[in-house]
Amino acid sequence: MRITLTVNGEERRLDVEPRRTLADALREDCGLTGTHLGCEHGACGACTVQVDGTAVRGCLLFAVQCDGSTVRTVEGLAAADGTPHPLQTAFSHEHALQCGFCSPGFLMLTAAALDEDPAVADDPDRLRELLASNLCRCTGYAAIRRAVRRAAGSGGTEPPAG
């Protein structure tokens, strides 16, 4: 099937099989390998991208379901001039990256959440619940929470890990 997506501001016309996932289309047809595939069951969140501003699991959507949609991947998170998104800077500063496999999913999840409601960063319970939807085996989540608060302008109250 022929579909059209606007991916990171660029219109893409793709020929995809109806069973092709959005994550596979982004990785293989668009060459955007920042969208990682982990469990391929929607449980880990490594494939999280934004479709029309909403964080979604790229492995659970068929590309044809997104025909006509705007898709944002981690490659499109930085500003057009290459300036990192505040979340990217905060993740680096707070050492929230570790191995990095889950980072694109966390970045896209939290960017959408902060765009929708920046106050999520100020509520420890809401932030913990949000971040629990993605899996990280390296950081223990404290650094990720600090990074989200830093990016939201809330500052971090937890001491640096270490």
C-alpha positions, -999 to 999 in steps of 0.1 A, spaced: 0 0 0 11 35 -7 11 58 24 23 93 31 38 103 64 53 135 75 84 123 94 104 148 114 90 176 91 97 158 59 70 142 37 77 106 30 58 85 5 62 48 13 51 15 -3 45 -8 27 28 -41 32 -3 -38 53 14 -59 81 45 -37 83 48 -19 117 54 17 120 87 10 138 99 -12 109 88 14 83 107 41 102 139 20 106 140 1 73 121 24 48 131 58 62 166 48 76 157 63 111 173 37 133 169 57 165 136 40 170 147 8 188 129 -25 187 131 -44 220 103 -67 230 81 -60 199 50 -65 222 46 -29 234 59 -37 269 94 -21 269 88 13 252 121 13 233 101 19 201 82 49 214 76 77 188 51 105 186 22 103 161 3 136 158 19 147 191 10 116 211 35 91 224 28 57 209 45 23 206 58 20 171 58 -18 173 21 -19 180 9 3 151 8 -7 115 24 19 92 -9 20 72 -27 32 103 -6 63 103 -12 73 67 -15 111 66 -1 115 101 28 135 114 55 113 130 83 125 152 112 103 161 142 108 183 161 120 152 136 149 150 138 159 186 167 184 183 160 219 168 165 224 131 198 240 137 211 210 156 206 224 190 197 195 213 163 194 228 163 203 266 155 167 274 186 155 254 208 180 273 193 170 306 196 133 300 233 138 292 239 161 322 221 138 347 238 106 333 204 92 324 217 75 293 238 45 305 237 20 276 213 41 256 191 14 242 160 27 260 169 64 258 151 72 225 118 58 238 122 77 271 130 109 253 100 107 230 77 96 259 87 124 281 88 151 254 52 143 246 42 143 283 59 176 289 44 192 258 10 181 271 14 190 308 48 203 320 35 199 356 40 162 353 76 168 362 66 185 395 45 155 407 67 127 419 39 101 417 27 111 382 63 112 369 71 78 384 39 64 368 48 79 334 83 65 335 72 31 346 56 26 312 91 22 297 118 -3 308 154 6 316 177 -20 330 207 3 336 198 36 354 174 27 382 152 56 369 164 82 394 187 99 368 158 98 343 135 115 368 161 142 375 166 147 338 129 152 332 126 176 361 157 195 348 143 198 313 110 210 326 128 237 345 118 222 379 153 215 390 162 182 407 159 175 444 174 141 444 212 140 449 232 127 419 236 89 419 270 77 428 
